[in-house]
């Protein structure tokens, strides 16, 4: 910028000199030199003004450059913060993916258990229908037998009436014969006694059949209740046992996971996280057995929703002269609500654990009632 201003000044000065020389003659040389000095002074003033303006412009540019540098630094900080946020979001997405996979596994287990429950329910409905059919058949048989008994009783009563009439006629006919009256009375009494005995036998048989029917109905009702109770107990039963198949003498993690599932009924235990989530409310029993690493000690806590309930400990303080793996166990009974979580957590000052393919370290739990 400075070079351009100087060139402009020199060009204007040379043009002024040539024009002055062309318009004047030799007699005006003195006046021309004076005018030239005045022009030089005015050009120097203009040059100073331009230099001052250039200085102002330069200072303004310097300020703008500093402002741009500050904005650039702020943009770098914002970009670093954005990258950290993206990294955290990626970790969150990975955790969510693990959670989704766990939920999908749980959903598949629930669907499988639901299909099993539906099959058992259909089987129970079929058995109940069979029981109802048997009850209806027994009821029909009882009604038929009762009707037959009533018919026989009415027939016997009709026979008795006929015999009584016959005896009455006979008595009228043989009224005059006093010798035969005693025999007629005995005959009438015998017939009447036989008829009454026969009637009492039929009544007793009917009462016996009725008792048998009542007993059969009671047995069917008890069988139905037992089937219903068995189905409910099967649906509400939850139990698991899991273990560890490898040794880790330098383990310093937080949650001790038991990935090898030995037995699992119902839902609740997640082998990928080592956490048991209560599917229903009730009283549960949990048991932990752990072996310490070689010449080390370990303390584990059975935790309910981040709250320590009991501790398993194996302590070693024999130096390097004893080769031993110690075993620690503990059991706890806990009242759980639906959604409560239970797991095994390492204490701060413990190191490592011992296990093998025979699963020397295990974690178990089941619903008591």
LINKAGI-V85001 format. One record per residue. N is the residue number from 1. RES is the residue in one small letter. PSI is psi in degrees with one decimal (* if undefined). Layout:
BEGIN
n,res,psi
N,RES,PSI
N,RES,PSI
END
This chain:
BEGIN
n,res,psi
1,x,-40.7
2,x,-42.4
3,x,-40.8
4,x,-41.3
5,x,-41.9
6,x,-41.4
7,x,-40.0
8,x,-40.8
9,x,-44.9
10,x,-38.3
11,x,-42.1
12,x,-36.7
13,x,-43.8
14,x,-38.9
15,x,-40.1
16,x,-39.6
17,x,-44.4
18,x,-40.5
19,x,-40.5
20,x,-41.5
21,x,-36.2
22,x,-35.1
23,x,-20.9
24,x,163.8
25,x,-167.0
26,x,-21.0
27,x,-19.9
28,x,21.3
29,x,-36.1
30,x,-46.0
31,x,-33.5
32,x,-41.3
33,x,-36.7
34,x,-43.4
35,x,-33.7
36,x,-40.3
37,x,-39.7
38,x,-41.3
39,x,-38.4
40,x,-40.7
41,x,-43.7
42,x,-36.8
43,x,-36.4
44,x,-37.7
45,x,-43.2
46,x,-40.7
47,x,-41.5
48,x,-43.1
49,x,-43.6
50,x,-38.1
51,x,-42.1
52,x,-41.8
53,x,-38.9
54,x,-40.7
55,x,-43.8
56,x,-44.7
57,x,-40.4
58,x,-43.3
59,x,-40.5
60,x,-41.8
61,x,-40.0
62,x,-44.4
63,x,-43.6
64,x,-39.0
65,x,-43.9
66,x,-41.4
67,x,-40.9
68,x,-38.4
69,x,-43.2
70,x,-43.1
71,x,-38.5
72,x,-42.7
73,x,-41.2
74,x,-39.5
75,x,-38.2
76,x,-44.3
77,x,-42.4
78,x,-38.3
79,x,-41.6
80,x,-42.6
81,x,-40.6
82,x,-40.9
83,x,-41.5
84,x,-40.5
85,x,-41.3
86,x,-41.9
87,x,-43.6
88,x,-38.9
89,x,-38.1
90,x,-42.1
91,x,-42.3
92,x,-40.2
93,x,-40.0
94,x,-43.5
95,x,-41.7
96,x,-37.7
97,x,-42.4
98,x,-41.9
99,x,-41.5
100,x,-41.8
101,x,-42.6
102,x,-42.8
103,x,-36.7
104,x,-42.3
105,x,-44.5
106,x,-39.7
107,x,-41.4
108,x,-41.0
109,x,-41.5
110,x,-40.1
111,x,-41.0
112,x,-46.0
113,x,-33.9
114,x,-41.8
115,x,-40.9
116,x,-42.2
117,x,-40.1
118,x,-41.7
119,x,-43.0
120,x,-37.4
121,x,-43.8
122,x,-39.4
123,x,-41.6
124,x,-39.7
125,x,-40.5
126,x,-44.4
127,x,-39.7
128,x,-39.8
129,x,-39.7
130,x,-42.3
131,x,-45.0
132,x,-41.6
133,x,-43.2
134,x,-40.1
135,x,-42.2
136,x,-41.4
137,x,-45.0
138,x,-40.1
139,x,-42.1
140,x,-43.4
141,x,-41.2
142,x,-42.8
143,x,-41.4
144,x,-44.9
145,x,-38.9
146,x,-41.2
147,x,-41.1
148,x,-41.0
149,x,-44.9
150,x,-41.0
151,x,-43.6
152,x,-40.0
153,x,-44.7
154,x,-38.7
155,x,-42.2
156,x,-41.4
157,x,-39.8
158,x,-42.1
159,x,-40.0
160,x,-42.6
161,x,-43.3
162,x,-44.1
163,x,-38.6
164,x,-43.2
165,x,-42.8
166,x,-44.2
167,x,-36.9
168,x,-44.4
169,x,-41.1
170,x,-41.9
171,x,-39.5
172,x,-39.2
173,x,-35.1
174,x,29.5
175,x,-33.7
176,x,-22.0
177,x,96.9
178,x,-26.6
179,x,-34.0
180,x,-3.7
181,x,-40.3
182,x,-42.3
183,x,-39.9
184,x,-41.1
185,x,-40.7
186,x,-43.0
187,x,-44.9
188,x,-41.4
189,x,-42.3
190,x,-44.8
191,x,-42.2
192,x,-41.8
193,x,-42.5
194,x,-42.9
195,x,-42.8
196,x,-42.0
197,x,-42.4
198,x,-41.6
199,x,-42.4
200,x,-38.7
201,x,-44.2
202,x,-38.7
203,x,-43.4
204,x,-41.1
205,x,-40.7
206,x,-41.3
207,x,-38.5
208,x,-43.6
209,x,-38.9
210,x,-40.5
211,x,-41.6
212,x,-42.2
213,x,-43.2
214,x,-39.9
215,x,-42.1
216,x,-42.5
217,x,-41.4
218,x,-41.3
219,x,-41.4
220,x,-40.3
221,x,-42.2
222,x,-40.4
223,x,-41.2
224,x,-41.9
225,x,-39.5
226,x,-39.9
227,x,-42.7
228,x,-44.4
229,x,-39.3
230,x,-40.3
231,x,-43.5
232,x,-41.8
233,x,-37.7
234,x,-40.1
235,x,-38.0
236,x,4.7
237,x,128.8
238,x,129.1
239,x,153.6
240,x,155.9
241,x,127.3
242,x,155.0
243,x,-178.0
244,x,133.1
245,x,7.5
246,x,162.8
247,x,146.8
248,x,92.0
249,x,-15.4
250,x,19.1
251,x,130.5
252,x,30.2
253,x,-175.6
254,x,-59.1
255,x,127.7
256,x,116.5
257,x,142.9
258,x,89.7
259,x,-20.6
260,x,109.7
261,x,116.9
262,x,-42.8
263,x,139.0
264,x,122.7
265,x,134.0
266,x,-155.3
267,x,166.9
268,x,-49.3
269,x,132.2
270,x,112.0
271,x,-20.7
272,x,-21.5
273,x,-17.5
274,x,14.9
275,x,135.4
276,x,123.8
277,x,121.7
278,x,117.4
279,x,-26.6
280,x,160.6
281,x,149.7
282,x,-170.2
283,x,126.2
284,x,152.6
285,x,132.5
286,x,142.7
287,x,136.3
288,x,134.5
289,x,124.3
290,x,145.1
291,x,139.2
292,x,156.2
293,x,170.5
294,x,119.2
295,x,37.3
296,x,166.6
297,x,157.6
298,x,143.1
299,x,123.6
300,x,146.3
301,x,136.0
302,x,117.2
303,x,135.8
304,x,110.0
305,x,53.6
306,x,8.0
307,x,119.3
308,x,130.5
309,x,-51.8
310,x,167.0
311,x,141.0
312,x,131.1
313,x,137.2
314,x,118.3
315,x,136.4
316,x,126.6
317,x,48.0
318,x,16.8
319,x,-146.8
320,x,15.4
321,x,-13.8
322,x,129.8
323,x,107.9
324,x,146.1
325,x,116.3
326,x,152.2
327,x,133.3
328,x,140.4
329,x,158.3
330,x,156.0
331,x,143.6
332,x,143.6
333,x,124.3
334,x,136.4
335,x,122.3
336,x,147.3
337,x,162.6
338,x,125.8
339,x,-10.3
340,x,147.7
341,x,140.0
342,x,134.3
343,x,176.4
344,x,123.9
345,x,139.8
346,x,139.1
347,x,162.1
348,x,-40.5
349,x,16.0
350,x,153.4
351,x,129.9
352,x,174.2
353,x,166.0
354,x,137.0
355,x,176.2
356,x,-170.6
357,x,-17.9
358,x,5.0
359,x,66.6
360,x,-22.7
361,x,123.1
362,x,163.3
363,x,124.6
364,x,157.0
365,x,152.5
366,x,158.2
367,x,122.6
368,x,-49.7
369,x,*
END
